[in-house]
Amino acid sequence: MKNFISEKSIRADFEAQVTASLMIQSNALIPIKLAVKLCGISRQEINRRIARGTFPKPQKLSGRHNAIRKAFYLRDLHEWIKNPHMYLQHD
């Protein structure tokens, strides 16, 4: 039984790693709720850093000028996570 549990755990970890790798390669869009979890900072802090230019700019998920729903490209978040203190937005 113990061996069965560890095999399930290893398989789940492997599947998570493959999924994460594919998401990075395809440059998936990540909603702000997931960005908060990945980056370990609050939504308010993300908004402050966006305004200062020290966090990736979100992408609007609608063509409207006043679009509310926004998401981040995973590659941009990955770059920020690697070095959050030195990150500057790209234009």
PyMOL Python script that loads the backbone (N, CA, C, O; Angstrom):
from pymol import cmd

cmd.read_pdbstr("""\
ATOM      1  N   MET A   1       0.833  -1.194   0.000  1.00  0.00           N
ATOM      2  CA  MET A   1       0.000   0.000   0.000  1.00  0.00           C
ATOM      3  C   MET A   1       0.877   1.257   0.000  1.00  0.00           C
ATOM      4  O   MET A   1       0.593   2.221  -0.712  1.00  0.00           O
ATOM      5  N   LYS A   2       1.927   1.237   0.793  1.00  0.00           N
ATOM      6  CA  LYS A   2       2.816   2.393   0.882  1.00  0.00           C
ATOM      7  C   LYS A   2       3.430   2.703  -0.479  1.00  0.00           C
ATOM      8  O   LYS A   2       3.534   3.871  -0.855  1.00  0.00           O
ATOM      9  N   ASN A   3       3.835   1.681  -1.219  1.00  0.00           N
ATOM     10  CA  ASN A   3       4.423   1.847  -2.537  1.00  0.00           C
ATOM     11  C   ASN A   3       3.409   2.450  -3.511  1.00  0.00           C
ATOM     12  O   ASN A   3       3.771   3.285  -4.340  1.00  0.00           O
ATOM     13  N   PHE A   4       2.161   2.041  -3.420  1.00  0.00           N
ATOM     14  CA  PHE A   4       1.093   2.554  -4.279  1.00  0.00           C
ATOM     15  C   PHE A   4       0.896   4.045  -4.081  1.00  0.00           C
ATOM     16  O   PHE A   4       0.726   4.782  -5.053  1.00  0.00           O
ATOM     17  N   ILE A   5       0.917   4.499  -2.839  1.00  0.00           N
ATOM     18  CA  ILE A   5       0.742   5.918  -2.541  1.00  0.00           C
ATOM     19  C   ILE A   5       1.886   6.731  -3.115  1.00  0.00           C
ATOM     20  O   ILE A   5       1.655   7.788  -3.702  1.00  0.00           O
ATOM     21  N   SER A   6       3.104   6.264  -2.960  1.00  0.00           N
ATOM     22  CA  SER A   6       4.245   7.021  -3.468  1.00  0.00           C
ATOM     23  C   SER A   6       4.234   7.062  -4.999  1.00  0.00           C
ATOM     24  O   SER A   6       4.628   8.070  -5.586  1.00  0.00           O
ATOM     25  N   GLU A   7       3.785   5.970  -5.662  1.00  0.00           N
ATOM     26  CA  GLU A   7       3.688   5.979  -7.121  1.00  0.00           C
ATOM     27  C   GLU A   7       2.648   6.990  -7.593  1.00  0.00           C
ATOM     28  O   GLU A   7       2.868   7.673  -8.593  1.00  0.00           O
ATOM     29  N   LYS A   8       1.524   7.099  -6.895  1.00  0.00           N
ATOM     30  CA  LYS A   8       0.504   8.089  -7.248  1.00  0.00           C
ATOM     31  C   LYS A   8       1.045   9.500  -7.067  1.00  0.00           C
ATOM     32  O   LYS A   8       0.789  10.381  -7.888  1.00  0.00           O
ATOM     33  N   SER A   9       1.789   9.708  -5.994  1.00  0.00           N
ATOM     34  CA  SER A   9       2.361  11.017  -5.716  1.00  0.00           C
ATOM     35  C   SER A   9       3.383  11.405  -6.782  1.00  0.00           C
ATOM     36  O   SER A   9       3.393  12.543  -7.252  1.00  0.00           O
ATOM     37  N   ILE A  10       4.230  10.473  -7.156  1.00  0.00           N
ATOM     38  CA  ILE A  10       5.241  10.733  -8.184  1.00  0.00           C
ATOM     39  C   ILE A  10       4.564  11.036  -9.516  1.00  0.00           C
ATOM     40  O   ILE A  10       4.979  11.950 -10.229  1.00  0.00           O
ATOM     41  N   ARG A  11       3.534  10.283  -9.852  1.00  0.00           N
ATOM     42  CA  ARG A  11       2.819  10.504 -11.103  1.00  0.00           C
ATOM     43  C   ARG A  11       2.155  11.883 -11.107  1.00  0.00           C
ATOM     44  O   ARG A  11       2.214  12.596 -12.109  1.00  0.00           O
ATOM     45  N   ALA A  12       1.527  12.257  -9.997  1.00  0.00           N
ATOM     46  CA  ALA A  12       0.878  13.568  -9.910  1.00  0.00           C
ATOM     47  C   ALA A  12       1.905  14.692 -10.040  1.00  0.00           C
ATOM     48  O   ALA A  12       1.654  15.681 -10.729  1.00  0.00           O
ATOM     49  N   ASP A  13       3.054  14.548  -9.387  1.00  0.00           N
ATOM     50  CA  ASP A  13       4.113  15.553  -9.498  1.00  0.00           C
ATOM     51  C   ASP A  13       4.609  15.672 -10.938  1.00  0.00           C
ATOM     52  O   ASP A  13       4.802  16.775 -11.450  1.00  0.00           O
ATOM     53  N   PHE A  14       4.813  14.532 -11.579  1.00  0.00           N
ATOM     54  CA  PHE A  14       5.275  14.530 -12.965  1.00  0.00           C
ATOM     55  C   PHE A  14       4.262  15.218 -13.873  1.00  0.00           C
ATOM     56  O   PHE A  14       4.631  16.044 -14.708  1.00  0.00           O
ATOM     57  N   GLU A  15       2.985  14.875 -13.708  1.00  0.00           N
ATOM     58  CA  GLU A  15       1.941  15.489 -14.531  1.00  0.00           C
ATOM     59  C   GLU A  15       1.874  16.997 -14.306  1.00  0.00           C
ATOM     60  O   GLU A  15       1.659  17.756 -15.251  1.00  0.00           O
ATOM     61  N   ALA A  16       2.054  17.432 -13.071  1.00  0.00           N
ATOM     62  CA  ALA A  16       2.054  18.870 -12.778  1.00  0.00           C
ATOM     63  C   ALA A  16       3.235  19.561 -13.450  1.00  0.00           C
ATOM     64  O   ALA A  16       3.089  20.662 -13.982  1.00  0.00           O
ATOM     65  N   GLN A  17       4.399  18.926 -13.430  1.00  0.00           N
ATOM     66  CA  GLN A  17       5.584  19.511 -14.056  1.00  0.00           C
ATOM     67  C   GLN A  17       5.420  19.599 -15.574  1.00  0.00           C
ATOM     68  O   GLN A  17       5.799  20.598 -16.186  1.00  0.00           O
ATOM     69  N   VAL A  18       4.853  18.550 -16.179  1.00  0.00           N
ATOM     70  CA  VAL A  18       4.632  18.562 -17.624  1.00  0.00           C
ATOM     71  C   VAL A  18       3.628  19.653 -17.992  1.00  0.00           C
ATOM     72  O   VAL A  18       3.828  20.384 -18.963  1.00  0.00           O
ATOM     73  N   THR A  19       2.560  19.759 -17.223  1.00  0.00           N
ATOM     74  CA  THR A  19       1.547  20.785 -17.472  1.00  0.00           C
ATOM     75  C   THR A  19       2.153  22.183 -17.371  1.00  0.00           C
ATOM     76  O   THR A  19       1.911  23.032 -18.229  1.00  0.00           O
ATOM     77  N   ALA A  20       2.937  22.420 -16.324  1.00  0.00           N
ATOM     78  CA  ALA A  20       3.579  23.729 -16.149  1.00  0.00           C
ATOM     79  C   ALA A  20       4.520  24.027 -17.304  1.00  0.00           C
ATOM     80  O   ALA A  20       4.550  25.152 -17.801  1.00  0.00           O
ATOM     81  N   SER A  21       5.279  23.046 -17.732  1.00  0.00           N
ATOM     82  CA  SER A  21       6.206  23.246 -18.847  1.00  0.00           C
ATOM     83  C   SER A  21       5.466  23.597 -20.130  1.00  0.00           C
ATOM     84  O   SER A  21       5.872  24.504 -20.856  1.00  0.00           O
ATOM     85  N   LEU A  22       4.387  22.885 -20.407  1.00  0.00           N
ATOM     86  CA  LEU A  22       3.590  23.170 -21.609  1.00  0.00           C
ATOM     87  C   LEU A  22       2.956  24.550 -21.548  1.00  0.00           C
ATOM     88  O   LEU A  22       2.868  25.241 -22.563  1.00  0.00           O
ATOM     89  N   MET A  23       2.515  24.952 -20.367  1.00  0.00           N
ATOM     90  CA  MET A  23       1.908  26.277 -20.219  1.00  0.00           C
ATOM     91  C   MET A  23       2.935  27.366 -20.479  1.00  0.00           C
ATOM     92  O   MET A  23       2.624  28.375 -21.111  1.00  0.00           O
ATOM     93  N   ILE A  24       4.160  27.169 -19.995  1.00  0.00           N
ATOM     94  CA  ILE A  24       5.214  28.164 -20.225  1.00  0.00           C
ATOM     95  C   ILE A  24       5.573  28.210 -21.703  1.00  0.00           C
ATOM     96  O   ILE A  24       5.709  29.291 -22.275  1.00  0.00           O
ATOM     97  N   GLN A  25       5.728  27.047 -22.324  1.00  0.00           N
ATOM     98  CA  GLN A  25       6.087  26.999 -23.744  1.00  0.00           C
ATOM     99  C   GLN A  25       5.023  27.644 -24.623  1.00  0.00           C
ATOM    100  O   GLN A  25       5.346  28.316 -25.603  1.00  0.00           O
ATOM    101  N   SER A  26       3.768  27.442 -24.277  1.00  0.00           N
ATOM    102  CA  SER A  26       2.698  28.009 -25.092  1.00  0.00           C
ATOM    103  C   SER A  26       2.373  29.447 -24.683  1.00  0.00           C
ATOM    104  O   SER A  26       1.537  30.103 -25.304  1.00  0.00           O
ATOM    105  N   ASN A  27       3.037  29.926 -23.641  1.00  0.00           N
ATOM    106  CA  ASN A  27       2.835  31.278 -23.124  1.00  0.00           C
ATOM    107  C   ASN A  27       1.361  31.509 -22.776  1.00  0.00           C
ATOM    108  O   ASN A  27       0.743  32.469 -23.236  1.00  0.00           O
ATOM    109  N   ALA A  28       0.823  30.624 -21.970  1.00  0.00           N
ATOM    110  CA  ALA A  28      -0.579  30.674 -21.568  1.00  0.00           C
ATOM    111  C   ALA A  28      -0.893  31.976 -20.841  1.00  0.00           C
ATOM    112  O   ALA A  28      -0.022  32.588 -20.223  1.00  0.00           O
ATOM    113  N   LEU A  29      -2.148  32.382 -20.929  1.00  0.00           N
ATOM    114  CA  LEU A  29      -2.633  33.531 -20.165  1.00  0.00           C
ATOM    115  C   LEU A  29      -3.111  33.049 -18.798  1.00  0.00           C
ATOM    116  O   LEU A  29      -3.853  32.071 -18.699  1.00  0.00           O
ATOM    117  N   ILE A  30      -2.682  33.740 -17.750  1.00  0.00           N
ATOM    118  CA  ILE A  30      -2.983  33.369 -16.376  1.00  0.00           C
ATOM    119  C   ILE A  30      -3.861  34.448 -15.757  1.00  0.00           C
ATOM    120  O   ILE A  30      -3.497  35.623 -15.790  1.00  0.00           O
ATOM    121  N   PRO A  31      -5.018  34.075 -15.187  1.00  0.00           N
ATOM    122  CA  PRO A  31      -5.866  35.080 -14.536  1.00  0.00           C
ATOM    123  C   PRO A  31      -5.186  35.643 -13.294  1.00  0.00           C
ATOM    124  O   PRO A  31      -4.300  35.014 -12.715  1.00  0.00           O
ATOM    125  N   ILE A  32      -5.609  36.821 -12.899  1.00  0.00           N
ATOM    126  CA  ILE A  32      -4.963  37.502 -11.778  1.00  0.00           C
ATOM    127  C   ILE A  32      -5.033  36.692 -10.486  1.00  0.00           C
ATOM    128  O   ILE A  32      -4.106  36.749  -9.678  1.00  0.00           O
ATOM    129  N   LYS A  33      -6.111  35.943 -10.276  1.00  0.00           N
ATOM    130  CA  LYS A  33      -6.206  35.127  -9.054  1.00  0.00           C
ATOM    131  C   LYS A  33      -5.067  34.109  -8.983  1.00  0.00           C
ATOM    132  O   LYS A  33      -4.506  33.878  -7.912  1.00  0.00           O
ATOM    133  N   LEU A  34      -4.729  33.502 -10.120  1.00  0.00           N
ATOM    134  CA  LEU A  34      -3.623  32.549 -10.150  1.00  0.00           C
ATOM    135  C   LEU A  34      -2.282  33.274 -10.052  1.00  0.00           C
ATOM    136  O   LEU A  34      -1.345  32.761  -9.440  1.00  0.00           O
ATOM    137  N   ALA A  35      -2.184  34.456 -10.647  1.00  0.00           N
ATOM    138  CA  ALA A  35      -0.951  35.245 -10.547  1.00  0.00           C
ATOM    139  C   ALA A  35      -0.647  35.584  -9.088  1.00  0.00           C
ATOM    140  O   ALA A  35       0.511  35.555  -8.670  1.00  0.00           O
ATOM    141  N   VAL A  36      -1.674  35.902  -8.324  1.00  0.00           N
ATOM    142  CA  VAL A  36      -1.509  36.199  -6.897  1.00  0.00           C
ATOM    143  C   VAL A  36      -0.894  35.002  -6.191  1.00  0.00           C
ATOM    144  O   VAL A  36       0.034  35.156  -5.397  1.00  0.00           O
ATOM    145  N   LYS A  37      -1.405  33.811  -6.475  1.00  0.00           N
ATOM    146  CA  LYS A  37      -0.886  32.592  -5.836  1.00  0.00           C
ATOM    147  C   LYS A  37       0.534  32.283  -6.280  1.00  0.00           C
ATOM    148  O   LYS A  37       1.382  31.936  -5.457  1.00  0.00           O
ATOM    149  N   LEU A  38       0.799  32.407  -7.578  1.00  0.00           N
ATOM    150  CA  LEU A  38       2.126  32.093  -8.100  1.00  0.00           C
ATOM    151  C   LEU A  38       3.200  33.054  -7.592  1.00  0.00           C
ATOM    152  O   LEU A  38       4.324  32.647  -7.297  1.00  0.00           O
ATOM    153  N   CYS A  39       2.843  34.322  -7.496  1.00  0.00           N
ATOM    154  CA  CYS A  39       3.826  35.347  -7.149  1.00  0.00           C
ATOM    155  C   CYS A  39       3.926  35.599  -5.648  1.00  0.00           C
ATOM    156  O   CYS A  39       4.909  36.173  -5.180  1.00  0.00           O
ATOM    157  N   GLY A  40       2.927  35.180  -4.901  1.00  0.00           N
ATOM    158  CA  GLY A  40       2.978  35.336  -3.448  1.00  0.00           C
ATOM    159  C   GLY A  40       2.793  36.757  -2.959  1.00  0.00           C
ATOM    160  O   GLY A  40       3.245  37.109  -1.870  1.00  0.00           O
ATOM    161  N   ILE A  41       2.122  37.583  -3.769  1.00  0.00           N
ATOM    162  CA  ILE A  41       1.815  38.944  -3.339  1.00  0.00           C
ATOM    163  C   ILE A  41       0.332  39.197  -3.593  1.00  0.00           C
ATOM    164  O   ILE A  41      -0.293  38.504  -4.396  1.00  0.00           O
ATOM    165  N   SER A  42      -0.217  40.173  -2.919  1.00  0.00           N
ATOM    166  CA  SER A  42      -1.652  40.440  -3.024  1.00  0.00           C
ATOM    167  C   SER A  42      -2.006  41.095  -4.357  1.00  0.00           C
ATOM    168  O   SER A  42      -1.145  41.609  -5.071  1.00  0.00           O
ATOM    169  N   ARG A  43      -3.286  41.059  -4.663  1.00  0.00           N
ATOM    170  CA  ARG A  43      -3.801  41.710  -5.866  1.00  0.00           C
ATOM    171  C   ARG A  43      -3.509  43.219  -5.817  1.00  0.00           C
ATOM    172  O   ARG A  43      -3.146  43.818  -6.829  1.00  0.00           O
ATOM    173  N   GLN A  44      -3.670  43.814  -4.652  1.00  0.00           N
ATOM    174  CA  GLN A  44      -3.399  45.245  -4.496  1.00  0.00           C
ATOM    175  C   GLN A  44      -1.917  45.553  -4.749  1.00  0.00           C
ATOM    176  O   GLN A  44      -1.580  46.557  -5.378  1.00  0.00           O
ATOM    177  N   GLU A  45      -1.046  44.684  -4.253  1.00  0.00           N
ATOM    178  CA  GLU A  45       0.392  44.895  -4.475  1.00  0.00           C
ATOM    179  C   GLU A  45       0.732  44.716  -5.954  1.00  0.00           C
ATOM    180  O   GLU A  45       1.567  45.445  -6.489  1.00  0.00           O
ATOM    181  N   ILE A  46       0.099  43.764  -6.609  1.00  0.00           N
ATOM    182  CA  ILE A  46       0.314  43.604  -8.054  1.00  0.00           C
ATOM    183  C   ILE A  46      -0.089  44.879  -8.777  1.00  0.00           C
ATOM    184  O   ILE A  46       0.647  45.356  -9.641  1.00  0.00           O
ATOM    185  N   ASN A  47      -1.244  45.437  -8.441  1.00  0.00           N
ATOM    186  CA  ASN A  47      -1.695  46.678  -9.088  1.00  0.00           C
ATOM    187  C   ASN A  47      -0.729  47.833  -8.828  1.00  0.00           C
ATOM    188  O   ASN A  47      -0.454  48.624  -9.730  1.00  0.00           O
ATOM    189  N   ARG A  48      -0.212  47.935  -7.597  1.00  0.00           N
ATOM    190  CA  ARG A  48       0.769  48.994  -7.293  1.00  0.00           C
ATOM    191  C   ARG A  48       2.029  48.821  -8.136  1.00  0.00           C
ATOM    192  O   ARG A  48       2.561  49.788  -8.680  1.00  0.00           O
ATOM    193  N   ARG A  49       2.496  47.583  -8.239  1.00  0.00           N
ATOM    194  CA  ARG A  49       3.717  47.327  -9.008  1.00  0.00           C
ATOM    195  C   ARG A  49       3.504  47.545 -10.507  1.00  0.00           C
ATOM    196  O   ARG A  49       4.412  48.005 -11.198  1.00  0.00           O
ATOM    197  N   ILE A  50       2.326  47.224 -11.008  1.00  0.00           N
ATOM    198  CA  ILE A  50       2.017  47.503 -12.421  1.00  0.00           C
ATOM    199  C   ILE A  50       2.113  49.006 -12.665  1.00  0.00           C
ATOM    200  O   ILE A  50       2.710  49.441 -13.650  1.00  0.00           O
ATOM    201  N   ALA A  51       1.530  49.795 -11.774  1.00  0.00           N
ATOM    202  CA  ALA A  51       1.552  51.258 -11.906  1.00  0.00           C
ATOM    203  C   ALA A  51       2.978  51.803 -11.864  1.00  0.00           C
ATOM    204  O   ALA A  51       3.288  52.777 -12.549  1.00  0.00           O
ATOM    205  N   ARG A  52       3.851  51.179 -11.060  1.00  0.00           N
ATOM    206  CA  ARG A  52       5.255  51.608 -10.963  1.00  0.00           C
ATOM    207  C   ARG A  52       6.114  51.069 -12.102  1.00  0.00           C
ATOM    208  O   ARG A  52       7.243  51.517 -12.301  1.00  0.00           O
ATOM    209  N   GLY A  53       5.571  50.100 -12.852  1.00  0.00           N
ATOM    210  CA  GLY A  53       6.344  49.503 -13.939  1.00  0.00           C
ATOM    211  C   GLY A  53       7.248  48.374 -13.490  1.00  0.00           C
ATOM    212  O   GLY A  53       8.171  47.996 -14.212  1.00  0.00           O
ATOM    213  N   THR A  54       6.998  47.828 -12.301  1.00  0.00           N
ATOM    214  CA  THR A  54       7.851  46.766 -11.771  1.00  0.00           C
ATOM    215  C   THR A  54       7.143  45.413 -11.722  1.00  0.00           C
ATOM    216  O   THR A  54       7.552  44.518 -10.983  1.00  0.00           O
ATOM    217  N   PHE A  55       6.091  45.271 -12.504  1.00  0.00           N
ATOM    218  CA  PHE A  55       5.364  44.000 -12.632  1.00  0.00           C
ATOM    219  C   PHE A  55       4.826  43.956 -14.053  1.00  0.00           C
ATOM    220  O   PHE A  55       4.492  45.001 -14.612  1.00  0.00           O
ATOM    221  N   PRO A  56       4.733  42.774 -14.653  1.00  0.00           N
ATOM    222  CA  PRO A  56       4.250  42.689 -16.043  1.00  0.00           C
ATOM    223  C   PRO A  56       2.872  43.323 -16.223  1.00  0.00           C
ATOM    224  O   PRO A  56       2.019  43.251 -15.338  1.00  0.00           O
ATOM    225  N   LYS A  57       2.672  43.945 -17.385  1.00  0.00           N
ATOM    226  CA  LYS A  57       1.373  44.530 -17.702  1.00  0.00           C
ATOM    227  C   LYS A  57       0.392  43.407 -18.040  1.00  0.00           C
ATOM    228  O   LYS A  57       0.752  42.458 -18.736  1.00  0.00           O
ATOM    229  N   PRO A  58      -0.838  43.511 -17.551  1.00  0.00           N
ATOM    230  CA  PRO A  58      -1.837  42.503 -17.898  1.00  0.00           C
ATOM    231  C   PRO A  58      -2.377  42.724 -19.303  1.00  0.00           C
ATOM    232  O   PRO A  58      -2.265  43.815 -19.864  1.00  0.00           O
ATOM    233  N   GLN A  59      -2.953  41.691 -19.852  1.00  0.00           N
ATOM    234  CA  GLN A  59      -3.595  41.745 -21.164  1.00  0.00           C
ATOM    235  C   GLN A  59      -5.106  41.793 -20.955  1.00  0.00           C
ATOM    236  O   GLN A  59      -5.648  41.058 -20.129  1.00  0.00           O
ATOM    237  N   LYS A  60      -5.772  42.645 -21.694  1.00  0.00           N
ATOM    238  CA  LYS A  60      -7.237  42.715 -21.615  1.00  0.00           C
ATOM    239  C   LYS A  60      -7.816  41.490 -22.307  1.00  0.00           C
ATOM    240  O   LYS A  60      -7.342  41.087 -23.370  1.00  0.00           O
ATOM    241  N   LEU A  61      -8.835  40.903 -21.706  1.00  0.00           N
ATOM    242  CA  LEU A  61      -9.477  39.732 -22.289  1.00  0.00           C
ATOM    243  C   LEU A  61     -10.704  40.109 -23.107  1.00  0.00           C
ATOM    244  O   LEU A  61     -11.501  39.251 -23.487  1.00  0.00           O
ATOM    245  N   SER A  62     -10.843  41.397 -23.370  1.00  0.00           N
ATOM    246  CA  SER A  62     -11.954  41.903 -24.162  1.00  0.00           C
ATOM    247  C   SER A  62     -11.427  43.036 -25.022  1.00  0.00           C
ATOM    248  O   SER A  62     -10.444  43.689 -24.673  1.00  0.00           O
ATOM    249  N   GLY A  63     -12.083  43.264 -26.141  1.00  0.00           N
ATOM    250  CA  GLY A  63     -11.675  44.350 -27.019  1.00  0.00           C
ATOM    251  C   GLY A  63     -12.122  45.719 -26.543  1.00  0.00           C
ATOM    252  O   GLY A  63     -11.713  46.741 -27.094  1.00  0.00           O
ATOM    253  N   ARG A  64     -12.957  45.735 -25.526  1.00  0.00           N
ATOM    254  CA  ARG A  64     -13.471  47.009 -25.013  1.00  0.00           C
ATOM    255  C   ARG A  64     -12.373  47.823 -24.328  1.00  0.00           C
ATOM    256  O   ARG A  64     -11.430  47.277 -23.755  1.00  0.00           O
ATOM    257  N   HIS A  65     -12.529  49.139 -24.406  1.00  0.00           N
ATOM    258  CA  HIS A  65     -11.570  50.045 -23.767  1.00  0.00           C
ATOM    259  C   HIS A  65     -11.573  49.878 -22.248  1.00  0.00           C
ATOM    260  O   HIS A  65     -10.519  49.940 -21.614  1.00  0.00           O
ATOM    261  N   ASN A  66     -12.746  49.669 -21.665  1.00  0.00           N
ATOM    262  CA  ASN A  66     -12.860  49.577 -20.207  1.00  0.00           C
ATOM    263  C   ASN A  66     -12.975  48.117 -19.731  1.00  0.00           C
ATOM    264  O   ASN A  66     -13.699  47.828 -18.778  1.00  0.00           O
ATOM    265  N   ALA A  67     -12.263  47.210 -20.396  1.00  0.00           N
ATOM    266  CA  ALA A  67     -12.325  45.786 -20.041  1.00  0.00           C
ATOM    267  C   ALA A  67     -11.909  45.579 -18.589  1.00  0.00           C
ATOM    268  O   ALA A  67     -10.914  46.138 -18.127  1.00  0.00           O
ATOM    269  N   ILE A  68     -12.677  44.776 -17.889  1.00  0.00           N
ATOM    270  CA  ILE A  68     -12.392  44.486 -16.491  1.00  0.00           C
ATOM    271  C   ILE A  68     -11.525  43.241 -16.364  1.00  0.00           C
ATOM    272  O   ILE A  68     -10.562  43.229 -15.597  1.00  0.00           O
ATOM    273  N   ARG A  69     -11.861  42.193 -17.112  1.00  0.00           N
ATOM    274  CA  ARG A  69     -11.127  40.937 -17.005  1.00  0.00           C
ATOM    275  C   ARG A  69      -9.786  41.060 -17.701  1.00  0.00           C
ATOM    276  O   ARG A  69      -9.702  41.409 -18.878  1.00  0.00           O
ATOM    277  N   LYS A  70      -8.740  40.764 -16.945  1.00  0.00           N
ATOM    278  CA  LYS A  70      -7.386  40.848 -17.471  1.00  0.00           C
ATOM    279  C   LYS A  70      -6.618  39.606 -17.050  1.00  0.00           C
ATOM    280  O   LYS A  70      -6.968  38.947 -16.071  1.00  0.00           O
ATOM    281  N   ALA A  71      -5.561  39.292 -17.806  1.00  0.00           N
ATOM    282  CA  ALA A  71      -4.733  38.135 -17.497  1.00  0.00           C
ATOM    283  C   ALA A  71      -3.280  38.470 -17.846  1.00  0.00           C
ATOM    284  O   ALA A  71      -2.998  39.445 -18.542  1.00  0.00           O
ATOM    285  N   PHE A  72      -2.382  37.644 -17.351  1.00  0.00           N
ATOM    286  CA  PHE A  72      -0.949  37.850 -17.560  1.00  0.00           C
ATOM    287  C   PHE A  72      -0.390  36.700 -18.386  1.00  0.00           C
ATOM    288  O   PHE A  72      -0.812  35.554 -18.231  1.00  0.00           O
ATOM    289  N   TYR A  73       0.556  37.008 -19.260  1.00  0.00           N
ATOM    290  CA  TYR A  73       1.265  35.941 -19.959  1.00  0.00           C
ATOM    291  C   TYR A  73       2.179  35.246 -18.962  1.00  0.00           C
ATOM    292  O   TYR A  73       2.877  35.896 -18.185  1.00  0.00           O
ATOM    293  N   LEU A  74       2.166  33.928 -18.993  1.00  0.00           N
ATOM    294  CA  LEU A  74       2.938  33.147 -18.036  1.00  0.00           C
ATOM    295  C   LEU A  74       4.431  33.417 -18.157  1.00  0.00           C
ATOM    296  O   LEU A  74       5.133  33.443 -17.147  1.00  0.00           O
ATOM    297  N   ARG A  75       4.926  33.619 -19.365  1.00  0.00           N
ATOM    298  CA  ARG A  75       6.359  33.913 -19.529  1.00  0.00           C
ATOM    299  C   ARG A  75       6.731  35.213 -18.818  1.00  0.00           C
ATOM    300  O   ARG A  75       7.794  35.303 -18.202  1.00  0.00           O
ATOM    301  N   ASP A  76       5.868  36.208 -18.899  1.00  0.00           N
ATOM    302  CA  ASP A  76       6.141  37.472 -18.207  1.00  0.00           C
ATOM    303  C   ASP A  76       6.203  37.260 -16.701  1.00  0.00           C
ATOM    304  O   ASP A  76       7.083  37.797 -16.029  1.00  0.00           O
ATOM    305  N   LEU A  77       5.258  36.470 -16.169  1.00  0.00           N
ATOM    306  CA  LEU A  77       5.276  36.184 -14.729  1.00  0.00           C
ATOM    307  C   LEU A  77       6.513  35.393 -14.348  1.00  0.00           C
ATOM    308  O   LEU A  77       7.103  35.621 -13.292  1.00  0.00           O
ATOM    309  N   HIS A  78       6.906  34.462 -15.209  1.00  0.00           N
ATOM    310  CA  HIS A  78       8.100  33.653 -14.946  1.00  0.00           C
ATOM    311  C   HIS A  78       9.337  34.543 -14.862  1.00  0.00           C
ATOM    312  O   HIS A  78      10.184  34.349 -13.990  1.00  0.00           O
ATOM    313  N   GLU A  79       9.444  35.513 -15.762  1.00  0.00           N
ATOM    314  CA  GLU A  79      10.571  36.462 -15.716  1.00  0.00           C
ATOM    315  C   GLU A  79      10.541  37.267 -14.423  1.00  0.00           C
ATOM    316  O   GLU A  79      11.585  37.494 -13.811  1.00  0.00           O
ATOM    317  N   TRP A  80       9.357  37.699 -14.004  1.00  0.00           N
ATOM    318  CA  TRP A  80       9.238  38.467 -12.766  1.00  0.00           C
ATOM    319  C   TRP A  80       9.632  37.598 -11.570  1.00  0.00           C
ATOM    320  O   TRP A  80      10.356  38.058 -10.687  1.00  0.00           O
ATOM    321  N   ILE A  81       9.172  36.369 -11.532  1.00  0.00           N
ATOM    322  CA  ILE A  81       9.457  35.466 -10.409  1.00  0.00           C
ATOM    323  C   ILE A  81      10.957  35.208 -10.289  1.00  0.00           C
ATOM    324  O   ILE A  81      11.471  35.090  -9.177  1.00  0.00           O
ATOM    325  N   LYS A  82      11.667  35.120 -11.417  1.00  0.00           N
ATOM    326  CA  LYS A  82      13.111  34.864 -11.375  1.00  0.00           C
ATOM    327  C   LYS A  82      13.865  35.984 -10.680  1.00  0.00           C
ATOM    328  O   LYS A  82      14.865  35.725 -10.010  1.00  0.00           O
ATOM    329  N   ASN A  83      13.405  37.236 -10.826  1.00  0.00           N
ATOM    330  CA  ASN A  83      14.114  38.358 -10.215  1.00  0.00           C
ATOM    331  C   ASN A  83      13.152  39.518  -9.996  1.00  0.00           C
ATOM    332  O   ASN A  83      13.208  40.503 -10.733  1.00  0.00           O
ATOM    333  N   PRO A  84      12.275  39.426  -9.005  1.00  0.00           N
ATOM    334  CA  PRO A  84      11.241  40.458  -8.818  1.00  0.00           C
ATOM    335  C   PRO A  84      11.777  41.847  -8.481  1.00  0.00           C
ATOM    336  O   PRO A  84      11.126  42.847  -8.780  1.00  0.00           O
ATOM    337  N   HIS A  85      12.956  41.921  -7.861  1.00  0.00           N
ATOM    338  CA  HIS A  85      13.488  43.227  -7.451  1.00  0.00           C
ATOM    339  C   HIS A  85      14.116  44.002  -8.600  1.00  0.00           C
ATOM    340  O   HIS A  85      14.291  45.217  -8.503  1.00  0.00           O
ATOM    341  N   MET A  86      14.457  43.315  -9.685  1.00  0.00           N
ATOM    342  CA  MET A  86      15.092  43.984 -10.808  1.00  0.00           C
ATOM    343  C   MET A  86      14.190  44.068 -12.043  1.00  0.00           C
ATOM    344  O   MET A  86      14.627  44.547 -13.089  1.00  0.00           O
ATOM    345  N   TYR A  87      12.950  43.612 -11.937  1.00  0.00           N
ATOM    346  CA  TYR A  87      12.060  43.559 -13.093  1.00  0.00           C
ATOM    347  C   TYR A  87      11.593  44.946 -13.497  1.00  0.00           C
ATOM    348  O   TYR A  87      11.229  45.761 -12.649  1.00  0.00           O
ATOM    349  N   LEU A  88      11.605  45.207 -14.794  1.00  0.00           N
ATOM    350  CA  LEU A  88      11.030  46.430 -15.373  1.00  0.00           C
ATOM    351  C   LEU A  88      10.170  46.013 -16.561  1.00  0.00           C
ATOM    352  O   LEU A  88      10.546  45.126 -17.328  1.00  0.00           O
ATOM    353  N   GLN A  89       9.012  46.660 -16.709  1.00  0.00           N
ATOM    354  CA  GLN A  89       8.085  46.334 -17.791  1.00  0.00           C
ATOM    355  C   GLN A  89       8.747  46.582 -19.134  1.00  0.00           C
ATOM    356  O   GLN A  89       9.552  47.499 -19.298  1.00  0.00           O
ATOM    357  N   HIS A  90       8.379  45.726 -20.100  1.00  0.00           N
ATOM    358  CA  HIS A  90       8.835  45.890 -21.476  1.00  0.00           C
ATOM    359  C   HIS A  90       7.792  46.689 -22.236  1.00  0.00           C
ATOM    360  O   HIS A  90       6.596  46.535 -21.989  1.00  0.00           O
ATOM    361  N   ASP A  91       8.218  47.526 -23.139  1.00  0.00           N
ATOM    362  CA  ASP A  91       7.259  48.269 -23.982  1.00  0.00           C
ATOM    363  C   ASP A  91       7.196  47.698 -25.359  1.00  0.00           C
ATOM    364  O   ASP A  91       6.446  48.194 -26.200  1.00  0.00           O
TER     365      ASP A  91
END
""", "prot")
cmd.dss("prot")
cmd.show_as("cartoon", "prot")
cmd.util.cbc("prot")
cmd.orient("prot")
